[in-house]
């Protein structure tokens, strides 16, 4: 396959660069998703949600935020995870967001907004009619139009503030049912309250979409006082796993100064070593990063994610033999219940880059395994394209590249390859049908 097919990936943990919300891209990483999902699962069970109904989306942004958009999709910003040192704090924030979800607040807000806007429209129509009538009615009509929008805004904001209070209570109830401490959520409110207190003292609380943080803290403390119980602390392994996720995100996403601040040289914790090894890899300090990662593997030989990192380092230095061996070990160590497609993709890329014609079948198999788990991974189609091209299968090569460029949102190239695929593939074949779908749907 040769070095012409090698892709140098700055962040091999499979950052999926497709914007999913307000221009922010989603991150897909086996370890991150697995650990954060394990923290959310007790809350989902407490809310009587069936396994797998909660869909976690991790967004690459330094914002301190989490939200539910609709249905059962929970969006968490990397800035939130990096900032929250305690996994109980993370659970507290998610519990609040799930309170919105279980209360149906999204759909209720849409209904309320439609109702308020309809009322405002009626008032504005009357106002216009009064303006047309002229005289004193004209000035009254102007006031009615302006007033209708002000009333609508105030009603919507008041409704939003009430929904936030209900979500706080619902989140606390979820924590109680899950046997988790309230302290995490209260700690988050207290921290944000300290930052926002000066601003809130200067702002009319009636123009805010949320209750003031000081009001929320009072309400939460009052709720806790009336709902005391003995919670169970998280296990040491869970706390360690969360600290590693924070370190991993910091190592991949933050600058060296910030990583050094969070994990100074005198910090020899597992998380600190992990963050520094990842940062060194990003900085092309291959030998030092490799040595640090091997030291972690020596302590934790059965850890799939340390082996994954070593595979990433070896891959990016061109040691395909070592990378393939290490990725296979990582996959073998991964629990069966955990999605493996990101590491499987890394293996497929290493196989495609080794330059051994005997790897074609294995690379294709790995790429197909990725797509079985997640059809929206562009590089999996790229690997398939490489294998089909080497097999001189021009039709399937064109189809795979059409899928690749469609996911990369390059409509022109997607259309060009799809048109080529339709011409070269047997009519009625799966790839021909998919190519026609690309022409009809994805490249409009």
N, C-alpha and C positions, 0 to 999 in steps of 0.2 A: 504493500500500500504506500510505502514511501513517506518521506518527510513532508511532501507537498500537501498531505492531508492532515498534518498536525495542526491542531488549534491550541494556541496559548491562551489559557483562561486565567485571568488575574485572580478570580475568586472561584475556585473549583467546587465550593460547597453548593453549587447549582443555584445561584441567584437567578430567578426567573425575571427577566427585565421587562415584562409586560405590565404597563400601568393598569391597576385594577380599581383605584379610587382616587379621584382628584389629582391624577398625574403621578401618584405614588406607586412604586413597584412592589410586588409581593416577593417574599423570600421563601424558597422551598429548601429545607434542610432537614434530613432525617432526625438528627439529634434534637434540634430545636423544637420541631413539631411534636416529636414523641414526648419530650419532657413537659412541655407546656400543656399538651393534651392530657397527660396524666394528672396534672394539677386541676384541670377543668372537669375531668370525669366525675369526681365526687359531687361536684355541684350539679352536673347534668343528672346524675342519679337521684340527687335530693329533689330535683325539679321534676322527677318521674319522666325523664326523656329517655327514649330507647337508645341503646348504644349506637354510636355512629351518626346520630341526628345532628349533633353540634359540629359545624364545619369551622375549623380554625383557619384564619388568614393572618399571616405575620407580614406587616408592611414595613418596608425599609424607610424609616423617617426618624429624625431625632425628636419628634414631638412626643410629649408626655400625654398619651391618649389611647383610648380604646373605645369601641362603640359596636352597636349592632345596627346593620343597615335595614334588614328585613328578615323575616323567617327565622332561621336558626344559624345564621352566619355571624361569627364573632370575629371582629377585626382588632388586632393588637399591634401597636406600633413598637418598633425595636427600641425607641427612646424610652418607652415606659419600662420595658424589661430591664434595660441597662441601668436605669435609675433606681429601680426597686430592688434592694438587696435581699429582702426577705420574701420567700415564696408565698407566705401568708398574705403579704401585702398585694401581691399579684392576684391571688385568689379573691381578695376583697374587692378589687377593682372589677374583676370579671363577674363576680357575684352581682354587683350593682348592674352591670350591663345585661346580665341574664335576667335580672329583675324587670328590665324594660321588655325583654323578649317574652317572658312568661306572662307579663301583664298586657301584651299586645299593644304596647304604647306607640309603636311605629304606625300601625294601621289606624289607631285612634287619633294620632296627630294628623294624619292625612285627612281623615274624615272631618276633624274639627277645623282644619284649615279651609277645606272646601266649603263648609258651612259658613264660616266667618267671611270668606271672600264673597260668597253668594249674597250674604246680608249687606256687605259693603257695596256690592254692585247695585243693589236695589236703592240704597241711600244715595249713591252717586247719580243714578238715573234721575231720582227726584230732584237732586241738586241742580243737575243740568237743566231740567224742566223749569225750575225756579229762575235760573239765570236767563233763560230764553224769555220768560215772562217779563223780565226787566223790572225797573223801579226798585223798591226796597227788597223785593223778593230776590233780585239778582245777588245782592250782597249776602243774603241769608243762604242762597244756593252755594256760593263759594265756601261759606263756613261749613255747610253740611257735607260737601265733598271732602274737605280737609279733615273734618271731625270723624267721618266714617272710617277713614284709613287709620286714624289714631286709635279709635276704639277697637278696630280689628287687631291692630298690632298688640295692644294691651291685653286683649282677651287671649290671643295666642300665647303671649309670653306668660300670662298667668297660668294657662293650662300647662305649659311646658314646665314651669316651676313646680306645679303640683305633681306632675309625672315624675320629676326627679325625687321628690319626697317619697312617693310610693315605691320607686325603684330602690331607694336606700333601704326602706323597710323590707321589701321583698328580698333584696340581697342579703340582709342580715338573717332573715328567716331561712334562706338557703344555706348559709354558713352554719346555722344552728342544726338544721336537719342533716347536714353533711358531717357534723361533729367537729367542725373547724372553728378556731378562735375568732372572735370579733376583732381582736386587737389589730389585725392587719389592715382592715378597712379604716378603722379609727385612726391609725397611724398615718395613712395616706391623706386623709382629710386634714389632720393636724398639720402635716408638712405643707400641703398646698395652702392651708389657711394662713400659715405664717408668711407665705410669699404673697398672698393676695389681700391681706388685711388692710394695708395702707390704701390700696386701690378701692376696695369695697367701701371704705369709710367716706370716700369722695363721690360715690355713685349712688344714684337713686335706685334702690333695690327693685322697684317696679319695672325698670327697663332691662332687667337681666333675664336671661333664659333659664338660669338656675337660681335656686335660693342662695343667699350668701353662705359662704363656707362656715362662718361662725354659727349661723342658724342651723345648718346641717349637722355640725358637731354637737350642738345642744340636743337636737332631735335624736341623733344616733346614741348619745350617752343616755338619754332618757329611755330609749328603747332597750338598750343593754341592761339598764338598772332593773327593768321589769321582765327581762328574759334571761336571767343568769343560768348558766349550766357549766358542767365540767367538760371542757373540750380536750381533744387529744392532739398532742404536738405531732408535727410531721417527722418522719424518720430521718435519721442522719444521712442516709443514702439519698433521700429525696432532696434534702437541703443541698447536698453536694452536687447532685445532678443539676439543680437550678443554678447554682453558682457557676457551674461549667458553661451552661447556656449563655449566661450574662457575659462570661469571659470570651466565649466564642464569637458572639455578636460584636463585642468591643474590639476584639482582635481583627475581625474582618472589616468593620465599618468605621472605626474611629481612627483619628490621626495618632501618630506615635506619642505626641506630648500627652494626649488624654489617656492613652493606654498606660503610659509610664506613671501618670498621676494616680490612676485607679489601682495599678499593680506595680508598686515601686520595687526596686531590685532586692530589697530586704524581705519581700513577701515571697516565701517559698511554697505557698499553698499550691494545690493541684490546679486550681482555677487560674492563678497568676502564671504558672508555667505554661498552661494551655494558651492563654492570651498572648504571651510573649512569643511562643513558638509560631503562632499564626501570623502575628505582626512581622516577624522576621522572614517568614515565607513571602509575605506581600512585598517586603523590601528586597527580595532576591538574595537574602542572606541564607542561601540554601544549606550550607554545611552546618551552620550553627542551629538552624531550625531543625534539621534532620537529627542532630545530636540531642537536642532538647526533647524531641518527640520520641526518639528511641529510649530516652531515660524514663519517660512516662509509660511507655509500653513495657519496659522492664519491671516497673512497679505494678502495672495493670495489664498483664499479657492478654487477657481475654476481653479487653475493652474494644468494641468494634469501631468506635469513633476516633480513638487515637491511631488505630491502624489505618482508618480512612485518611486522616491527616498525613500520615507518613506516605501513603499512596499518592496523595496530591503533590507532595514535595518531590517524590521520585519521578512522577509524571512530568512535572514542569522542568525538571533537569534533564529530561530525555531518557531516563532509565526506565524504559517501558517494561522490561522483564521484571524488575523489582516492583514497579507499580502494579502490574497485573497480578503478581503473586500476593501482594499486600491487600489489594482490593478484594480478591477472592477470599482471603482470610477474614477481612472485615465482614463480608457478606455471610460467611459461615458462622461468625460470632453473633450476628444480629438476631435478636429474638424474632420468632416467626410472626408474632403479632404486629411487628413494626414494618411500615412501608419501606421498601428497599430501593425504590427506583432511582434516587439520587446517586447512591453508591453504584448501582448497576449501570447508570449512565457513565459514571467515571470509568468503570471497567470497559465499557463499550468504546469510549474515546481512546483509552490506552491501547486496546486491541487494534483499533483503526489506525493508530499512529505507529505501531511497532514495525510495520513494513514487511510482515510475514504473510504470504498468501494463504498459509494454513490457518490464519486467524479470521478469515472472511466469515466463515460459518458461525464461529463463536461471537464475533462482533455483531452479526445480524441477530443472533439469538438474544444477546443482551439488550440490544436496541428494542426488540419486540417485547421483551419483558418489561422494559420501561413504559412502553406505550400501552401495555395491558393495564398497568397501574395508573397511568396518567397520560392522556392523549394530547396534552397541551405542552409538550416538551420539544422545542424546536430542534435541539441538538440530536435527539434520538432519530429524527427523520434525516438529519444530515449524515449520521452514521449509516443509516440504511441506504442513503444515496451513494455513499462511498462503496459499500459492498455491491450494490447493483451495478455500479459503473465498472467495477473490476470484473464482474461476471458478464459484462457487455450486454446487460439487460437494459437497453435504452429506455424502454417504456416505463418500467418501474423506477428507474433512476429519475426520469422526468417527474413522475408522480411524487416521489419522496421529496424532491427539491421544491415542488409546488407546495407541498404541505409545510415544508421548512419556511419558505418565504411568506406563506399565508400567516403563519404564527408570528413571524417577525414583522408583520404588517407592511410588507413590501408588495403592494397589490400588483404592480406591473410585472415583476419577476414571477410572482405566483401565477398570474394569468398566462405568461409566456410558457412556463414549464407545464402548466395544466393543459394548455392547447396542444403542446407537443406530446404529452402523455396520451391524450385522447386519440391522437392520430396513430400512435405506435402500439397501443395496447389492444388486446382482443376486446371486441364489443361485449358488454355484459360482465367483464371481469371486475372484481372488487375494486381494483385500483383505478380502472376506467370510470366506474361509477363515482368514486370519491373525487376524481379529477373533475368530472362534470359538476359535482357539488361545489367544488372550489370556484369554478367559473361562474356558477349561478348565485352563490351565496357570499363567499368570502372575499371576492374581488370586485364587488359592486362599487 
